[in-house]
Structures are given as C-alpha cells and as structure tokens.
Amino acid sequence: MMCSPLYNRRVTNKKTMFDSQLRPIYDGKVLANETAINNPVVKAALFEMSKRNFEPQRINNYGVWYISDRH
C-alpha cells in the first residue's frame, strides 16, 4: 500500500526539529541543535552515553526475568 501524495506534502510542509541547524558534538557522534545542547537533561544523558562510547546499554546481565501480574 502506498502513501497518498497529499500525505507526503502535508508532512514535508510541517516544521520539525530537523529545520534547526544541527551541530556535531562528541567528535561528530551526535548531531544536536542549540536548544538540545543547552538543555541540562540532554547534556547529562549524552555525557553518560559518551562514557560507554554510545554503545547500547547492557540491561539484562543477570539472566532472564519473567515478570507477570499473575500471583
């Protein structure tokens, strides 16, 4: 099934976060606009991610957990 050409026109005419000038930070590993760069929460998250070189976080180091709402 193909998207309607009108849908594509509506999407491309809307302003998005990608309309801002993106600057490379962390040796070009991250592209961010000025608002994101100045946001303390974003800065903290990127700093923690940079400690592991932006690799995916290992969440399940202790095997498989089966969580259920049944008792």
PDB file of N, CA, C and O in Angstrom:
ATOM      1  N   MET A   1       0.847  -1.179   0.000  1.00  0.00           N
ATOM      2  CA  MET A   1       0.000   0.000   0.000  1.00  0.00           C
ATOM      3  C   MET A   1       0.889   1.238   0.000  1.00  0.00           C
ATOM      4  O   MET A   1       1.830   1.333   0.788  1.00  0.00           O
ATOM      5  N   MET A   2       0.594   2.162  -0.865  1.00  0.00           N
ATOM      6  CA  MET A   2       1.418   3.363  -0.979  1.00  0.00           C
ATOM      7  C   MET A   2       0.752   4.530  -0.265  1.00  0.00           C
ATOM      8  O   MET A   2      -0.472   4.603  -0.160  1.00  0.00           O
ATOM      9  N   CYS A   3       1.589   5.439   0.221  1.00  0.00           N
ATOM     10  CA  CYS A   3       1.071   6.645   0.867  1.00  0.00           C
ATOM     11  C   CYS A   3       0.523   7.599  -0.188  1.00  0.00           C
ATOM     12  O   CYS A   3       0.997   7.641  -1.323  1.00  0.00           O
ATOM     13  N   SER A   4      -0.459   8.340   0.207  1.00  0.00           N
ATOM     14  CA  SER A   4      -1.023   9.345  -0.670  1.00  0.00           C
ATOM     15  C   SER A   4      -0.010  10.475  -0.879  1.00  0.00           C
ATOM     16  O   SER A   4       0.683  10.853   0.066  1.00  0.00           O
ATOM     17  N   PRO A   5       0.091  11.016  -2.081  1.00  0.00           N
ATOM     18  CA  PRO A   5       0.989  12.165  -2.304  1.00  0.00           C
ATOM     19  C   PRO A   5       0.609  13.360  -1.434  1.00  0.00           C
ATOM     20  O   PRO A   5       1.467  14.157  -1.056  1.00  0.00           O
ATOM     21  N   LEU A   6      -0.673  13.479  -1.120  1.00  0.00           N
ATOM     22  CA  LEU A   6      -1.101  14.580  -0.252  1.00  0.00           C
ATOM     23  C   LEU A   6      -0.546  14.403   1.154  1.00  0.00           C
ATOM     24  O   LEU A   6      -0.225  15.390   1.817  1.00  0.00           O
ATOM     25  N   TYR A   7      -0.426  13.164   1.621  1.00  0.00           N
ATOM     26  CA  TYR A   7       0.141  12.918   2.941  1.00  0.00           C
ATOM     27  C   TYR A   7       1.595  13.388   2.972  1.00  0.00           C
ATOM     28  O   TYR A   7       2.015  14.066   3.910  1.00  0.00           O
ATOM     29  N   ASN A   8       2.349  13.028   1.953  1.00  0.00           N
ATOM     30  CA  ASN A   8       3.751  13.438   1.902  1.00  0.00           C
ATOM     31  C   ASN A   8       3.896  14.945   1.862  1.00  0.00           C
ATOM     32  O   ASN A   8       4.807  15.497   2.480  1.00  0.00           O
ATOM     33  N   ARG A   9       3.009  15.619   1.143  1.00  0.00           N
ATOM     34  CA  ARG A   9       3.058  17.073   1.052  1.00  0.00           C
ATOM     35  C   ARG A   9       2.775  17.697   2.418  1.00  0.00           C
ATOM     36  O   ARG A   9       3.423  18.668   2.807  1.00  0.00           O
ATOM     37  N   ARG A  10       1.814  17.142   3.139  1.00  0.00           N
ATOM     38  CA  ARG A  10       1.492  17.668   4.472  1.00  0.00           C
ATOM     39  C   ARG A  10       2.675  17.482   5.422  1.00  0.00           C
ATOM     40  O   ARG A  10       2.992  18.378   6.204  1.00  0.00           O
ATOM     41  N   VAL A  11       3.313  16.342   5.357  1.00  0.00           N
ATOM     42  CA  VAL A  11       4.421  16.055   6.269  1.00  0.00           C
ATOM     43  C   VAL A  11       5.609  16.960   5.963  1.00  0.00           C
ATOM     44  O   VAL A  11       6.217  17.509   6.883  1.00  0.00           O
ATOM     45  N   THR A  12       5.946  17.125   4.693  1.00  0.00           N
ATOM     46  CA  THR A  12       7.139  17.899   4.360  1.00  0.00           C
ATOM     47  C   THR A  12       6.934  19.391   4.566  1.00  0.00           C
ATOM     48  O   THR A  12       7.920  20.119   4.681  1.00  0.00           O
ATOM     49  N   ASN A  13       5.715  19.875   4.617  1.00  0.00           N
ATOM     50  CA  ASN A  13       5.480  21.296   4.838  1.00  0.00           C
ATOM     51  C   ASN A  13       5.490  21.664   6.317  1.00  0.00           C
ATOM     52  O   ASN A  13       5.543  22.847   6.651  1.00  0.00           O
ATOM     53  N   LYS A  14       5.441  20.694   7.194  1.00  0.00           N
ATOM     54  CA  LYS A  14       5.420  20.991   8.623  1.00  0.00           C
ATOM     55  C   LYS A  14       6.831  21.264   9.124  1.00  0.00           C
ATOM     56  O   LYS A  14       7.802  20.672   8.651  1.00  0.00           O
ATOM     57  N   LYS A  15       6.924  22.172  10.091  1.00  0.00           N
ATOM     58  CA  LYS A  15       8.214  22.431  10.720  1.00  0.00           C
ATOM     59  C   LYS A  15       8.509  21.316  11.703  1.00  0.00           C
ATOM     60  O   LYS A  15       7.639  20.920  12.478  1.00  0.00           O
ATOM     61  N   THR A  16       9.711  20.814  11.674  1.00  0.00           N
ATOM     62  CA  THR A  16      10.120  19.770  12.593  1.00  0.00           C
ATOM     63  C   THR A  16      11.415  20.193  13.270  1.00  0.00           C
ATOM     64  O   THR A  16      11.974  21.244  12.959  1.00  0.00           O
ATOM     65  N   MET A  17      11.886  19.370  14.194  1.00  0.00           N
ATOM     66  CA  MET A  17      13.131  19.681  14.875  1.00  0.00           C
ATOM     67  C   MET A  17      14.312  19.677  13.915  1.00  0.00           C
ATOM     68  O   MET A  17      15.361  20.236  14.233  1.00  0.00           O
ATOM     69  N   PHE A  18      14.164  19.059  12.751  1.00  0.00           N
ATOM     70  CA  PHE A  18      15.252  18.991  11.793  1.00  0.00           C
ATOM     71  C   PHE A  18      15.386  20.272  10.982  1.00  0.00           C
ATOM     72  O   PHE A  18      16.306  20.394  10.174  1.00  0.00           O
ATOM     73  N   ASP A  19      14.472  21.242  11.188  1.00  0.00           N
ATOM     74  CA  ASP A  19      14.602  22.520  10.499  1.00  0.00           C
ATOM     75  C   ASP A  19      15.711  23.362  11.104  1.00  0.00           C
ATOM     76  O   ASP A  19      16.212  24.276  10.448  1.00  0.00           O
ATOM     77  N   SER A  20      16.107  23.079  12.337  1.00  0.00           N
ATOM     78  CA  SER A  20      17.155  23.843  13.003  1.00  0.00           C
ATOM     79  C   SER A  20      18.533  23.410  12.518  1.00  0.00           C
ATOM     80  O   SER A  20      18.707  22.321  11.971  1.00  0.00           O
ATOM     81  N   GLN A  21      19.480  24.270  12.728  1.00  0.00           N
ATOM     82  CA  GLN A  21      20.857  23.941  12.360  1.00  0.00           C
ATOM     83  C   GLN A  21      21.411  22.932  13.353  1.00  0.00           C
ATOM     84  O   GLN A  21      21.505  23.215  14.547  1.00  0.00           O
ATOM     85  N   LEU A  22      21.774  21.764  12.863  1.00  0.00           N
ATOM     86  CA  LEU A  22      22.334  20.726  13.719  1.00  0.00           C
ATOM     87  C   LEU A  22      23.853  20.836  13.711  1.00  0.00           C
ATOM     88  O   LEU A  22      24.477  20.979  12.659  1.00  0.00           O
ATOM     89  N   ARG A  23      24.437  20.766  14.917  1.00  0.00           N
ATOM     90  CA  ARG A  23      25.889  20.844  15.040  1.00  0.00           C
ATOM     91  C   ARG A  23      26.428  19.522  15.565  1.00  0.00           C
ATOM     92  O   ARG A  23      25.808  18.900  16.427  1.00  0.00           O
ATOM     93  N   PRO A  24      27.568  19.091  15.059  1.00  0.00           N
ATOM     94  CA  PRO A  24      28.165  17.853  15.573  1.00  0.00           C
ATOM     95  C   PRO A  24      28.817  18.104  16.938  1.00  0.00           C
ATOM     96  O   PRO A  24      29.512  19.101  17.133  1.00  0.00           O
ATOM     97  N   ILE A  25      28.583  17.192  17.868  1.00  0.00           N
ATOM     98  CA  ILE A  25      29.251  17.219  19.169  1.00  0.00           C
ATOM     99  C   ILE A  25      29.737  15.814  19.468  1.00  0.00           C
ATOM    100  O   ILE A  25      29.338  14.859  18.801  1.00  0.00           O
ATOM    101  N   TYR A  26      30.599  15.683  20.468  1.00  0.00           N
ATOM    102  CA  TYR A  26      31.201  14.388  20.822  1.00  0.00           C
ATOM    103  C   TYR A  26      31.886  13.768  19.605  1.00  0.00           C
ATOM    104  O   TYR A  26      31.594  12.638  19.214  1.00  0.00           O
ATOM    105  N   ASP A  27      32.801  14.535  19.019  1.00  0.00           N
ATOM    106  CA  ASP A  27      33.587  14.071  17.863  1.00  0.00           C
ATOM    107  C   ASP A  27      32.710  13.637  16.702  1.00  0.00           C
ATOM    108  O   ASP A  27      33.060  12.703  15.982  1.00  0.00           O
ATOM    109  N   GLY A  28      31.574  14.299  16.507  1.00  0.00           N
ATOM    110  CA  GLY A  28      30.692  14.007  15.387  1.00  0.00           C
ATOM    111  C   GLY A  28      29.771  12.829  15.584  1.00  0.00           C
ATOM    112  O   GLY A  28      29.062  12.439  14.656  1.00  0.00           O
ATOM    113  N   LYS A  29      29.763  12.250  16.774  1.00  0.00           N
ATOM    114  CA  LYS A  29      28.901  11.094  17.027  1.00  0.00           C
ATOM    115  C   LYS A  29      27.462  11.498  17.268  1.00  0.00           C
ATOM    116  O   LYS A  29      26.561  10.667  17.158  1.00  0.00           O
ATOM    117  N   VAL A  30      27.226  12.772  17.598  1.00  0.00           N
ATOM    118  CA  VAL A  30      25.882  13.268  17.899  1.00  0.00           C
ATOM    119  C   VAL A  30      25.671  14.563  17.127  1.00  0.00           C
ATOM    120  O   VAL A  30      26.556  15.419  17.083  1.00  0.00           O
ATOM    121  N   LEU A  31      24.502  14.703  16.522  1.00  0.00           N
ATOM    122  CA  LEU A  31      24.093  15.959  15.899  1.00  0.00           C
ATOM    123  C   LEU A  31      22.988  16.550  16.758  1.00  0.00           C
ATOM    124  O   LEU A  31      22.000  15.877  17.049  1.00  0.00           O
ATOM    125  N   ALA A  32      23.148  17.815  17.169  1.00  0.00           N
ATOM    126  CA  ALA A  32      22.171  18.434  18.059  1.00  0.00           C
ATOM    127  C   ALA A  32      21.992  19.899  17.703  1.00  0.00           C
ATOM    128  O   ALA A  32      22.916  20.554  17.219  1.00  0.00           O
ATOM    129  N   ASN A  33      20.784  20.404  17.951  1.00  0.00           N
ATOM    130  CA  ASN A  33      20.552  21.827  17.758  1.00  0.00           C
ATOM    131  C   ASN A  33      20.900  22.577  19.045  1.00  0.00           C
ATOM    132  O   ASN A  33      21.199  21.956  20.065  1.00  0.00           O
ATOM    133  N   GLU A  34      20.862  23.891  18.998  1.00  0.00           N
ATOM    134  CA  GLU A  34      21.275  24.726  20.131  1.00  0.00           C
ATOM    135  C   GLU A  34      20.403  24.482  21.361  1.00  0.00           C
ATOM    136  O   GLU A  34      20.911  24.483  22.482  1.00  0.00           O
ATOM    137  N   THR A  35      19.123  24.277  21.175  1.00  0.00           N
ATOM    138  CA  THR A  35      18.221  24.023  22.299  1.00  0.00           C
ATOM    139  C   THR A  35      18.612  22.749  23.031  1.00  0.00           C
ATOM    140  O   THR A  35      18.643  22.727  24.262  1.00  0.00           O
ATOM    141  N   ALA A  36      18.909  21.696  22.293  1.00  0.00           N
ATOM    142  CA  ALA A  36      19.310  20.433  22.913  1.00  0.00           C
ATOM    143  C   ALA A  36      20.658  20.564  23.616  1.00  0.00           C
ATOM    144  O   ALA A  36      20.855  20.014  24.699  1.00  0.00           O
ATOM    145  N   ILE A  37      21.572  21.288  23.002  1.00  0.00           N
ATOM    146  CA  ILE A  37      22.901  21.449  23.588  1.00  0.00           C
ATOM    147  C   ILE A  37      22.826  22.192  24.914  1.00  0.00           C
ATOM    148  O   ILE A  37      23.614  21.917  25.819  1.00  0.00           O
ATOM    149  N   ASN A  38      21.895  23.125  25.042  1.00  0.00           N
ATOM    150  CA  ASN A  38      21.773  23.921  26.271  1.00  0.00           C
ATOM    151  C   ASN A  38      20.862  23.290  27.316  1.00  0.00           C
ATOM    152  O   ASN A  38      20.752  23.814  28.424  1.00  0.00           O
ATOM    153  N   ASN A  39      20.206  22.176  26.991  1.00  0.00           N
ATOM    154  CA  ASN A  39      19.290  21.521  27.923  1.00  0.00           C
ATOM    155  C   ASN A  39      20.091  20.652  28.893  1.00  0.00           C
ATOM    156  O   ASN A  39      20.808  19.752  28.455  1.00  0.00           O
ATOM    157  N   PRO A  40      19.986  20.905  30.224  1.00  0.00           N
ATOM    158  CA  PRO A  40      20.793  20.144  31.179  1.00  0.00           C
ATOM    159  C   PRO A  40      20.474  18.649  31.211  1.00  0.00           C
ATOM    160  O   PRO A  40      21.364  17.841  31.479  1.00  0.00           O
ATOM    161  N   VAL A  41      19.236  18.269  30.947  1.00  0.00           N
ATOM    162  CA  VAL A  41      18.870  16.847  30.942  1.00  0.00           C
ATOM    163  C   VAL A  41      19.507  16.151  29.742  1.00  0.00           C
ATOM    164  O   VAL A  41      20.040  15.049  29.875  1.00  0.00           O
ATOM    165  N   VAL A  42      19.457  16.779  28.591  1.00  0.00           N
ATOM    166  CA  VAL A  42      20.071  16.211  27.388  1.00  0.00           C
ATOM    167  C   VAL A  42      21.587  16.127  27.578  1.00  0.00           C
ATOM    168  O   VAL A  42      22.208  15.129  27.216  1.00  0.00           O
ATOM    169  N   LYS A  43      22.177  17.183  28.149  1.00  0.00           N
ATOM    170  CA  LYS A  43      23.618  17.177  28.393  1.00  0.00           C
ATOM    171  C   LYS A  43      24.024  16.024  29.306  1.00  0.00           C
ATOM    172  O   LYS A  43      25.022  15.350  29.051  1.00  0.00           O
ATOM    173  N   ALA A  44      23.256  15.797  30.368  1.00  0.00           N
ATOM    174  CA  ALA A  44      23.570  14.715  31.307  1.00  0.00           C
ATOM    175  C   ALA A  44      23.434  13.349  30.637  1.00  0.00           C
ATOM    176  O   ALA A  44      24.272  12.470  30.837  1.00  0.00           O
ATOM    177  N   ALA A  45      22.381  13.173  29.842  1.00  0.00           N
ATOM    178  CA  ALA A  45      22.171  11.895  29.161  1.00  0.00           C
ATOM    179  C   ALA A  45      23.287  11.622  28.159  1.00  0.00           C
ATOM    180  O   ALA A  45      23.799  10.505  28.090  1.00  0.00           O
ATOM    181  N   LEU A  46      23.665  12.633  27.385  1.00  0.00           N
ATOM    182  CA  LEU A  46      24.738  12.450  26.407  1.00  0.00           C
ATOM    183  C   LEU A  46      26.074  12.190  27.095  1.00  0.00           C
ATOM    184  O   LEU A  46      26.882  11.408  26.595  1.00  0.00           O
ATOM    185  N   PHE A  47      26.316  12.835  28.233  1.00  0.00           N
ATOM    186  CA  PHE A  47      27.557  12.603  28.963  1.00  0.00           C
ATOM    187  C   PHE A  47      27.643  11.153  29.433  1.00  0.00           C
ATOM    188  O   PHE A  47      28.687  10.515  29.297  1.00  0.00           O
ATOM    189  N   GLU A  48      26.546  10.633  29.985  1.00  0.00           N
ATOM    190  CA  GLU A  48      26.539   9.231  30.436  1.00  0.00           C
ATOM    191  C   GLU A  48      26.700   8.274  29.262  1.00  0.00           C
ATOM    192  O   GLU A  48      27.397   7.265  29.374  1.00  0.00           O
ATOM    193  N   MET A  49      26.059   8.584  28.134  1.00  0.00           N
ATOM    194  CA  MET A  49      26.195   7.735  26.954  1.00  0.00           C
ATOM    195  C   MET A  49      27.614   7.783  26.393  1.00  0.00           C
ATOM    196  O   MET A  49      28.107   6.787  25.863  1.00  0.00           O
ATOM    197  N   SER A  50      28.269   8.934  26.507  1.00  0.00           N
ATOM    198  CA  SER A  50      29.640   9.055  25.998  1.00  0.00           C
ATOM    199  C   SER A  50      30.614   8.214  26.811  1.00  0.00           C
ATOM    200  O   SER A  50      31.643   7.785  26.289  1.00  0.00           O
ATOM    201  N   LYS A  51      30.302   7.973  28.078  1.00  0.00           N
ATOM    202  CA  LYS A  51      31.174   7.135  28.912  1.00  0.00           C
ATOM    203  C   LYS A  51      31.277   5.715  28.369  1.00  0.00           C
ATOM    204  O   LYS A  51      32.306   5.059  28.535  1.00  0.00           O
ATOM    205  N   ARG A  52      30.215   5.237  27.720  1.00  0.00           N
ATOM    206  CA  ARG A  52      30.250   3.892  27.134  1.00  0.00           C
ATOM    207  C   ARG A  52      30.395   3.954  25.616  1.00  0.00           C
ATOM    208  O   ARG A  52      30.080   2.999  24.905  1.00  0.00           O
ATOM    209  N   ASN A  53      30.883   5.110  25.134  1.00  0.00           N
ATOM    210  CA  ASN A  53      31.159   5.315  23.713  1.00  0.00           C
ATOM    211  C   ASN A  53      29.910   5.122  22.851  1.00  0.00           C
ATOM    212  O   ASN A  53      29.993   4.629  21.726  1.00  0.00           O
ATOM    213  N   PHE A  54      28.777   5.509  23.378  1.00  0.00           N
ATOM    214  CA  PHE A  54      27.488   5.453  22.688  1.00  0.00           C
ATOM    215  C   PHE A  54      27.103   4.037  22.261  1.00  0.00           C
ATOM    216  O   PHE A  54      26.328   3.862  21.321  1.00  0.00           O
ATOM    217  N   GLU A  55      27.631   3.046  22.935  1.00  0.00           N
ATOM    218  CA  GLU A  55      27.241   1.656  22.695  1.00  0.00           C
ATOM    219  C   GLU A  55      25.915   1.394  23.409  1.00  0.00           C
ATOM    220  O   GLU A  55      25.620   2.058  24.402  1.00  0.00           O
ATOM    221  N   PRO A  56      25.109   0.444  22.930  1.00  0.00           N
ATOM    222  CA  PRO A  56      23.855   0.108  23.622  1.00  0.00           C
ATOM    223  C   PRO A  56      24.132  -0.340  25.050  1.00  0.00           C
ATOM    224  O   PRO A  56      25.131  -1.006  25.322  1.00  0.00           O
ATOM    225  N   GLN A  57      23.250   0.026  25.944  1.00  0.00           N
ATOM    226  CA  GLN A  57      23.411  -0.317  27.351  1.00  0.00           C
ATOM    227  C   GLN A  57      23.061  -1.778  27.581  1.00  0.00           C
ATOM    228  O   GLN A  57      22.053  -2.275  27.078  1.00  0.00           O
ATOM    229  N   ARG A  58      23.901  -2.457  28.345  1.00  0.00           N
ATOM    230  CA  ARG A  58      23.625  -3.854  28.702  1.00  0.00           C
ATOM    231  C   ARG A  58      22.671  -3.845  29.877  1.00  0.00           C
ATOM    232  O   ARG A  58      23.064  -3.504  30.993  1.00  0.00           O
ATOM    233  N   ILE A  59      21.442  -4.209  29.645  1.00  0.00           N
ATOM    234  CA  ILE A  59      20.421  -4.125  30.675  1.00  0.00           C
ATOM    235  C   ILE A  59      20.295  -5.443  31.428  1.00  0.00           C
ATOM    236  O   ILE A  59      20.190  -5.443  32.654  1.00  0.00           O
ATOM    237  N   ASN A  60      20.303  -6.544  30.726  1.00  0.00           N
ATOM    238  CA  ASN A  60      19.993  -7.830  31.339  1.00  0.00           C
ATOM    239  C   ASN A  60      21.269  -8.646  31.550  1.00  0.00           C
ATOM    240  O   ASN A  60      21.560  -9.558  30.775  1.00  0.00           O
ATOM    241  N   ASN A  61      22.022  -8.323  32.588  1.00  0.00           N
ATOM    242  CA  ASN A  61      23.250  -9.063  32.888  1.00  0.00           C
ATOM    243  C   ASN A  61      23.002 -10.264  33.790  1.00  0.00           C
ATOM    244  O   ASN A  61      23.924 -11.045  34.023  1.00  0.00           O
ATOM    245  N   TYR A  62      21.815 -10.433  34.294  1.00  0.00           N
ATOM    246  CA  TYR A  62      21.550 -11.447  35.316  1.00  0.00           C
ATOM    247  C   TYR A  62      20.582 -12.516  34.838  1.00  0.00           C
ATOM    248  O   TYR A  62      19.820 -13.045  35.647  1.00  0.00           O
ATOM    249  N   GLY A  63      20.585 -12.847  33.571  1.00  0.00           N
ATOM    250  CA  GLY A  63      19.699 -13.877  33.070  1.00  0.00           C
ATOM    251  C   GLY A  63      18.360 -13.313  32.626  1.00  0.00           C
ATOM    252  O   GLY A  63      18.212 -12.109  32.417  1.00  0.00           O
ATOM    253  N   VAL A  64      17.408 -14.187  32.490  1.00  0.00           N
ATOM    254  CA  VAL A  64      16.081 -13.817  32.016  1.00  0.00           C
ATOM    255  C   VAL A  64      15.136 -13.670  33.189  1.00  0.00           C
ATOM    256  O   VAL A  64      15.090 -14.529  34.070  1.00  0.00           O
ATOM    257  N   TRP A  65      14.400 -12.610  33.203  1.00  0.00           N
ATOM    258  CA  TRP A  65      13.398 -12.380  34.237  1.00  0.00           C
ATOM    259  C   TRP A  65      12.021 -12.514  33.593  1.00  0.00           C
ATOM    260  O   TRP A  65      11.754 -11.886  32.568  1.00  0.00           O
ATOM    261  N   TYR A  66      11.160 -13.310  34.173  1.00  0.00           N
ATOM    262  CA  TYR A  66       9.792 -13.449  33.685  1.00  0.00           C
ATOM    263  C   TYR A  66       8.902 -12.671  34.663  1.00  0.00           C
ATOM    264  O   TYR A  66       8.697 -13.087  35.803  1.00  0.00           O
ATOM    265  N   ILE A  67       8.391 -11.557  34.200  1.00  0.00           N
ATOM    266  CA  ILE A  67       7.563 -10.699  35.047  1.00  0.00           C
ATOM    267  C   ILE A  67       6.113 -10.897  34.631  1.00  0.00           C
ATOM    268  O   ILE A  67       5.783 -10.818  33.448  1.00  0.00           O
ATOM    269  N   SER A  68       5.244 -11.157  35.613  1.00  0.00           N
ATOM    270  CA  SER A  68       3.850 -11.395  35.331  1.00  0.00           C
ATOM    271  C   SER A  68       2.990 -10.742  36.402  1.00  0.00           C
ATOM    272  O   SER A  68       3.438 -10.552  37.533  1.00  0.00           O
ATOM    273  N   ASP A  69       1.771 -10.402  36.055  1.00  0.00           N
ATOM    274  CA  ASP A  69       0.864  -9.845  37.048  1.00  0.00           C
ATOM    275  C   ASP A  69       0.028 -10.955  37.711  1.00  0.00           C
ATOM    276  O   ASP A  69      -0.804 -10.676  38.574  1.00  0.00           O
ATOM    277  N   ARG A  70       0.251 -12.184  37.312  1.00  0.00           N
ATOM    278  CA  ARG A  70      -0.444 -13.313  37.960  1.00  0.00           C
ATOM    279  C   ARG A  70       0.292 -13.682  39.250  1.00  0.00           C
ATOM    280  O   ARG A  70       1.518 -13.602  39.333  1.00  0.00           O
ATOM    281  N   HIS A  71      -0.482 -14.082  40.240  1.00  0.00           N
ATOM    282  CA  HIS A  71       0.143 -14.456  41.522  1.00  0.00           C
ATOM    283  C   HIS A  71      -0.047 -15.922  41.805  1.00  0.00           C
ATOM    284  O   HIS A  71       0.410 -16.415  42.836  1.00  0.00           O
TER     285      HIS A  71
END
